[in-house]
């Protein structure tokens, strides 16, 4: 594999880890309480579209890579 492919793969892997880190469930309180009533409000509207934005970004990267390769040939 070329070095650039390894770099892109590593960045994609670490980006996935960062996206999945937000899905962790916080530990239950130790005092026996059940916590809040609901999940609370959404931090920002972009939170709902993180997966879709990631897929769109990968598609754009593949498109422009193919376009650049076809111009060089």
C-alpha positions, -999 to 999 in steps of 0.1 A, spaced: 0 0 0 12 35 -7 20 58 23 -10 81 15 -34 52 16 -21 42 50 -24 77 62 -60 81 50 -69 47 66 -54 58 99 -72 91 99 -105 75 90 -100 50 119 -92 77 145 -121 98 132 -144 68 137 -131 64 172 -139 101 179 -174 98 166 -181 66 185 -167 81 218 -198 103 221 -220 72 222 -206 61 256 -232 59 283 -222 77 315 -220 55 346 -249 54 370 -247 75 401 -234 56 431 -258 71 456 -287 48 444 -304 76 425 -317 70 390 -305 102 375 -326 126 353 -360 120 338 -350 121 301 -320 122 279 -319 160 278 -318 183 249 -296 179 218 -263 197 222 -263 209 187 -284 201 156 -254 186 138 -254 157 162 -282 141 144 -263 140 111 -228 129 121 -230 96 104 -245 111 72 -219 138 71 -191 112 75 -204 92 46 -207 123 24 -172 133 33 -158 98 23 -178 100 -10 -164 134 -18 -129 122 -11 -133 92 -34 -148 114 -61 -120 140 -61 -93 113 -59 -107 97 -90 -111 130 -107 -75 139 -99 -62 105 -112 -81 109 -144 -66 143 -151 -31 130 -145 -36 101 -170 
